[in-house]
């Protein structure tokens, strides 16, 4: 489990990137606060790897975080993570 300090270190690293980046992370209040300086989009996803044995996925929210000045990421459908 990530701690707040881990998020803060990641934010500092991402702030120093000269190029573009895309980060997908669980949609928690802590993540929203930590990455607020970037473009943040919440999306619905379905986790399937941990639920494969029972034959159904688990619907969750993810945050897609991109750097300043980047266009928004468009998600046409909820990605299936395998």
WOPE-V331920 format. One record per pair of residues at least 6 apart in sequence whose C-alpha atoms are under 6 Angstrom apart, sorted by sequence separation. I is the first residue (numbers start at 1). J is the second residue. D is the distance in Angstrom with one decimal. If there is no record, write none. Layout:
# WOPE-V331920
{{I	J	D} {I	J	D}}
This chain:
# WOPE-V331920
{{51	57	5.6} {48	57	4.5} {47	57	5.4} {46	57	5.6} {47	58	5.1} {46	58	5.3} {46	59	4.4} {45	59	5.8} {45	60	5.5} {44	60	5.9} {44	61	4.7} {43	61	5.7} {43	62	5.4} {42	62	5.7} {42	63	4.5} {41	63	5.6} {41	64	5.1} {40	64	5.7} {40	65	4.6} {39	65	5.7} {39	66	5.3} {38	67	5.5} {38	68	5.7} {45	78	4.9} {49	82	5.3} {27	61	5.4} {44	78	5.7} {45	79	5.6} {46	80	5.7} {47	81	5.6} {48	82	5.8} {27	62	4.6} {26	62	4.6} {27	63	5.1} {25	62	5.6} {25	63	5.3} {24	63	5.6} {24	64	4.7} {23	64	5.7} {23	65	5.0} {22	65	5.7} {22	66	4.8} {21	66	5.6} {21	67	5.9} {20	67	5.9}}
